[in-house]
Amino acid sequence: MKKTFAFLLTFTVLFSSLGSFASASVTFKDINSSPMKFYIEELAKNNVITGYADGTFRPKEKLTRAQFAKMLALAMELPLDAKAAAQFTDLADWSRPYVGALVKADITYGKSNTLFGSNALITRQEMAVMFVRAMGLEEFVGLLEYDPSFTDFNKVSSWAQPHVAFLYDIGFIEGNGEYYFPQDATTREAFAKLTYRFKMQEDLYFERALNRIILEMVEEAVDVTLINPETIEVTYDDGEVVEYDIAYYLEGVYMSFHYDSLAYLDGFMWQKMTSAEKKEIIMFAIQYWDSEYSDYILKKSPEQAYSILLSRLNNYYVNSTNNKDDVLKMLLMTANDTYTIEYVGGE
């Protein structure tokens, strides 16, 4: 979750910088017929994007991945870092600092370990993925359930489907109302429209994003209001309204979701796990109990707790009649029986 909250910090910096932009009138001679004229002019007016020396913006021009990286890095005001893209062998010198900025911010990872795909045209689904990452919410979008509305959603690559569905649900993208055209190349005007929403309407879409995540993942929550870039108010179904630090609340939601998901694992699955997988599960449970989001406190060292829990679960699931019991139940039972944890929650 550290990556997520690094992005939230980036968002905070981004929000606070918007008021310093200039407001001089800017237009281009080739955008009168563009449906994105308003977005283009507003971004240019606020020094977010620029046109060409001949006074054009070329709205229909398609973007390469390198060009997109430059425009997004500049829009996000990320610190340039050529060294962070040193592994890519297909970057021109002008693009390396911008690609490096996105790599360092975990917004792009390239086509392979050595190729960024610099001259390939960036697709609409790739653009969607990068905007979700720029919002700092990628770790959540794959945990939600969706009812895709685009007729061509089956043409969206599996790795991009949660991102496209999430952005549609919060109104950040809409395609043409029926189709999204995920494999089509992104144009400069399409980028301008989404960048306007990302930067100039950040409160609106970030609040919608938080509602989409929290209302599905927190059963008692019925509304989320963005107070400022660091703070939200969550309204619960009993009428209680509580103010939270966003990073703190989202980390709790994320950890609780994965902790509760351990109930979907049973002894049959446990028997097939590697030692590394078992350790990851047990150590996560220990980490959760030792966090401020849990109703328990850890009474033994993590090392002692791990040894006790691993031995007990391995022995318990040797008996095939026990394999129907879920892993979370057995972790809790063992931890309580061995005084590894102590319950300190409410009634």
C-alpha positions in Angstrom: 0.0 0.0 0.0 3.0 2.4 0.3 2.8 3.0 -3.5 -0.8 4.0 -3.2 -0.2 6.6 -0.6 2.8 7.9 -2.4 0.4 8.6 -5.3 -2.1 10.2 -2.9 0.7 12.5 -1.8 1.4 13.3 -5.5 -2.3 14.1 -5.8 -2.1 16.5 -2.8 0.8 18.4 -4.3 -1.0 18.4 -7.6 -4.2 19.9 -6.1 -2.4 22.6 -4.2 -0.5 23.8 -7.3 -3.5 24.4 -9.5 -4.2 27.9 -8.3 -0.9 29.2 -9.5 -1.6 28.8 -13.2 -1.8 31.7 -15.5 -5.2 32.6 -17.1 -4.2 34.2 -20.3 -6.5 33.4 -23.3 -5.0 30.7 -25.5 -6.4 29.2 -28.6 -5.2 27.2 -31.7 -6.2 27.7 -35.3 -7.1 24.1 -35.9 -9.4 23.1 -33.0 -12.7 24.9 -33.9 -14.2 21.6 -35.1 -12.8 19.5 -32.3 -15.4 18.4 -29.7 -12.6 18.7 -27.2 -11.9 22.4 -27.9 -13.0 23.6 -24.5 -10.6 21.1 -22.7 -7.7 22.0 -25.0 -8.1 25.7 -24.5 -8.5 25.5 -20.7 -5.4 23.3 -20.4 -3.4 25.6 -22.6 -4.7 28.6 -20.7 -3.4 27.1 -17.5 0.0 26.1 -18.9 -0.7 22.3 -18.8 -0.3 21.6 -22.5 1.1 23.5 -25.5 0.6 23.4 -29.2 3.1 23.7 -32.1 5.1 26.6 -33.3 2.8 27.1 -36.3 -0.2 27.8 -34.0 -1.8 24.4 -34.3 -2.6 21.8 -31.7 -3.3 18.9 -34.2 -6.1 17.4 -32.1 -6.5 14.3 -34.2 -2.8 13.4 -34.2 -2.1 10.1 -32.6 0.3 9.8 -29.7 3.3 7.5 -29.4 4.0 6.0 -26.0 7.0 8.3 -25.6 4.9 11.4 -26.5 2.2 10.4 -24.1 4.8 9.8 -21.3 6.1 13.4 -21.8 2.6 14.9 -21.7 1.5 13.0 -18.7 4.7 13.6 -16.7 4.4 17.3 -17.4 0.7 17.3 -16.6 1.4 15.7 -13.2 4.4 17.9 -12.6 6.5 14.9 -11.8 10.3 15.4 -11.2 12.1 14.3 -14.3 14.5 11.3 -13.9 16.4 9.9 -16.8 18.2 7.3 -14.7 14.9 5.6 -13.8 14.4 4.7 -17.4 18.0 3.6 -18.0 17.0 0.0 -18.6 15.0 0.8 -21.8 17.1 0.7 -25.0 14.5 2.2 -27.3 14.2 5.7 -25.9 15.5 8.9 -27.5 17.3 11.3 -25.2 14.5 13.8 -25.2 12.0 11.2 -23.9 14.0 9.4 -21.3 13.6 11.9 -18.4 9.8 11.8 -18.9 9.5 8.0 -19.1 11.8 7.8 -16.1 9.5 10.1 -14.2 6.5 7.8 -14.8 8.6 4.7 -14.1 9.7 6.1 -10.7 6.1 6.9 -9.9 5.0 3.3 -10.8 2.7 4.6 -13.6 4.4 2.7 -16.4 6.6 -0.4 -16.6 7.4 -0.7 -20.3 6.7 -3.4 -22.8 9.5 -5.6 -21.4 12.5 -5.3 -19.1 14.4 -3.5 -21.9 11.8 -2.0 -24.2 9.4 0.8 -23.5 7.7 0.6 -26.9 8.7 4.2 -27.4 7.5 4.6 -31.0 4.4 2.5 -30.7 1.1 4.3 -30.6 -0.5 4.3 -27.1 -3.9 2.7 -27.1 -7.0 4.0 -25.3 -6.9 1.0 -22.9 -3.2 1.8 -22.0 -4.2 5.4 -21.4 -6.9 4.3 -19.0 -4.5 2.1 -17.0 -2.0 5.0 -16.7 -4.7 7.4 -15.5 -5.8 4.9 -12.8 -2.2 4.5 -11.7 -1.8 8.3 -11.7 -4.8 8.5 -9.3 -3.0 6.0 -7.0 -5.9 3.6 -7.0 -4.8 0.6 -9.1 -4.5 -1.7 -6.0 -8.2 -1.2 -5.5 -9.7 -1.4 -8.9 -9.0 -5.1 -9.3 -10.9 -5.9 -6.0 -14.2 -4.5 -7.2 -17.1 -6.1 -9.1 -18.2 -4.6 -12.3 -21.1 -4.7 -14.8 -19.4 -3.5 -18.0 -21.6 -1.3 -20.2 -19.4 -1.0 -23.3 -20.5 -3.3 -26.2 -16.9 -3.9 -27.1 -15.7 -4.6 -23.5 -14.7 -8.1 -24.5 -12.1 -6.4 -26.7 -10.4 -4.8 -23.7 -7.4 -6.8 -22.7 -7.8 -8.7 -19.4 -5.1 -6.6 -17.7 -6.9 -3.4 -18.5 -10.6 -4.4 -17.9 -10.8 -3.4 -14.3 -9.2 0.0 -15.1 -11.6 0.7 -18.0 -14.6 -0.4 -16.0 -13.7 1.6 -13.0 -13.1 4.8 -15.0 -16.4 4.3 -16.7 -18.2 3.8 -13.4 -17.0 7.2 -12.1 -17.7 9.0 -15.3 -14.1 9.6 -16.1 -14.4 7.9 -19.6 -17.5 7.3 -21.6 -16.3 6.3 -25.1 -19.0 7.2 -27.6 -21.7 6.0 -25.3 -21.8 2.5 -26.6 -18.2 1.6 -27.6 -14.9 2.3 -26.0 -12.6 1.3 -28.9 -9.9 0.0 -26.5 -7.4 -1.0 -29.1 -7.5 2.3 -31.0 -4.7 4.8 -30.7 -5.1 7.7 -28.3 -5.3 11.2 -29.9 -4.0 14.5 -28.5 -7.6 15.7 -28.1 -8.7 12.6 -26.1 -5.7 13.0 -23.9 -6.6 16.7 -23.3 -10.2 15.8 -22.3 -9.0 13.2 -19.7 -6.2 15.5 -18.5 -8.7 18.3 -17.9 -10.8 15.9 -15.8 -7.7 14.7 -13.9 -6.3 18.1 -13.1 -9.1 20.7 -13.3 -11.9 18.5 -11.9 -9.8 16.5 -9.5 -12.1 16.9 -6.5 -15.1 15.7 -8.4 -13.5 12.5 -9.9 -11.5 11.7 -6.8 -14.6 11.8 -4.6 -16.5 9.6 -7.1 -13.5 7.2 -7.1 -13.5 7.0 -3.3 -17.3 6.4 -3.2 -17.0 3.7 -5.8 -14.3 1.9 -3.7 -15.5 2.5 -0.2 -19.2 1.9 -0.7 -18.5 -1.6 -2.1 -15.7 -2.6 0.3 -17.2 -1.2 3.5 -20.6 -2.7 4.1 -21.8 0.0 6.5 -20.7 3.0 4.5 -23.4 4.9 2.5 -21.6 8.1 1.4 -18.1 9.6 1.1 -17.4 13.3 1.0 -14.0 14.7 0.1 -13.2 17.5 2.6 -9.7 18.3 1.2 -7.0 16.3 -0.5 -6.1 14.6 2.8 -9.4 14.2 4.5 -12.8 12.5 3.9 -16.1 12.2 5.8 -17.7 8.8 5.7 -21.4 8.5 6.5 -22.6 5.1 7.8 -25.9 3.4 7.6 -26.7 4.2 11.3 -26.4 8.0 10.5 -22.9 8.4 12.1 -20.5 10.7 10.2 -16.8 10.3 10.8 -13.8 12.2 9.5 -10.7 10.3 8.4 -7.3 10.8 6.9 -7.7 9.3 3.4 -4.4 7.3 3.4 -5.2 5.9 6.8 -8.7 4.9 5.9 -7.8 3.3 2.6 -5.0 1.3 4.1 -7.5 -0.1 6.7 -10.0 -0.9 4.0 -7.3 -2.7 1.9 -5.9 -4.7 4.8 -9.3 -5.7 6.2 -10.5 -6.8 2.7 -7.5 -9.1 2.3 -7.7 -10.3 5.9 -11.4 -11.3 5.5 -10.5 -12.9 2.2 -8.5 -15.6 4.1 -11.9 -17.1 4.9 -12.2 -18.2 1.3 -9.1 -20.5 1.7 -9.6 -24.0 3.2 -7.5 -27.0 4.1 -7.6 -28.4 0.5 -6.0 -25.2 -0.7 -3.6 -25.1 2.2 -2.3 -28.6 1.3 -1.4 -27.4 -2.2 0.5 -24.2 -1.1 4.2 -23.8 -1.1 6.1 -23.0 2.0 6.5 -19.4 0.7 2.8 -19.0 0.1 1.9 -20.3 3.6 4.4 -17.9 5.1 3.0 -15.0 3.2 -0.5 -15.7 4.4 0.5 -16.2 8.1 2.7 -13.2 8.2 0.0 -11.0 6.7 -2.4 -12.2 9.4 0.2 -11.4 12.0 0.8 -8.0 10.5 -3.0 -7.3 10.5 -3.4 -8.3 14.2 -0.4 -6.0 15.0 -2.0 -3.0 13.2 -4.3 -0.4 14.5 -7.1 -1.6 12.2 -7.5 -4.9 14.0 -9.6 -5.7 17.1 -6.7 -7.7 18.4 -3.2 -7.1 19.7 -0.2 -9.3 19.1 1.1 -10.8 22.4 4.1 -12.7 21.0 6.9 -11.7 18.6 6.1 -12.1 14.9 8.7 -14.9 14.7 7.2 -16.8 17.6 3.7 -16.3 16.2 4.6 -17.5 12.8 6.3 -20.7 14.1 3.2 -21.5 16.3 0.7 -20.9 13.6 2.5 -22.8 10.8 3.0 -25.9 13.0 -0.6 -25.9 14.2 -2.2 -25.4 10.7 0.1 -28.0 9.1 -0.8 -30.6 11.7 -4.5 -29.7 11.7 -4.9 -30.0 7.9 -3.1 -33.4 7.8 -6.5 -34.8 8.9 -8.5 -34.8 5.7 -11.8 -34.3 7.6 -10.5 -30.9 8.7 -9.9 -29.6 5.2 -13.3 -28.1 4.9 -12.5 -25.6 7.7 -11.3 -22.2 6.4 -7.8 -20.8 7.1 -9.0 -17.6 8.8 -11.0 -19.6 11.3 -8.0 -21.8 12.1 -5.6 -18.9 12.3 -7.9 -17.1 14.8 -8.6 -20.2 16.8 -4.9 -21.1 17.1 -3.8 -17.6 17.9 -6.4 -17.3 20.7 -5.7 -20.8 22.1 -2.0 -20.1 22.3 -2.4 -16.6 23.7 -0.7 -15.2 20.5 -3.3 -12.5 20.3 -5.7 -10.8 22.7 -9.1 -9.4 21.8 -9.4 -5.7 22.6 -12.3 -4.7 20.3 -15.7 -3.4 21.3 -18.8 -5.3 22.2 
